[in-house]
Amino acid sequence: METKSMTIKDAAKQMGKCQGFVRAGLRYGVLPFGTAVKMSSKWTYYISPEKFKEYVGINSK
């Protein structure tokens, strides 16, 4: 089981989108592979590598 988060930069690159797209999608809950939490004035993100692979159709085997 993999628990380490992947980066916003890597997710955006693999999706062919900008980093802001991924951040906004996680903040608004429309991208189902991670979460965004506002800590004081900064946002922090978690992207599940396994859920990301499933969402974009990458075979993990």
Summary of the structure (lengths in Angstrom):
residues: 61
radius of gyration: 11.3
end to end distance: 13.3
largest distance: 39.2
contacts: 136
relative contact order: 0.22
helix: 41%
strand: 20%
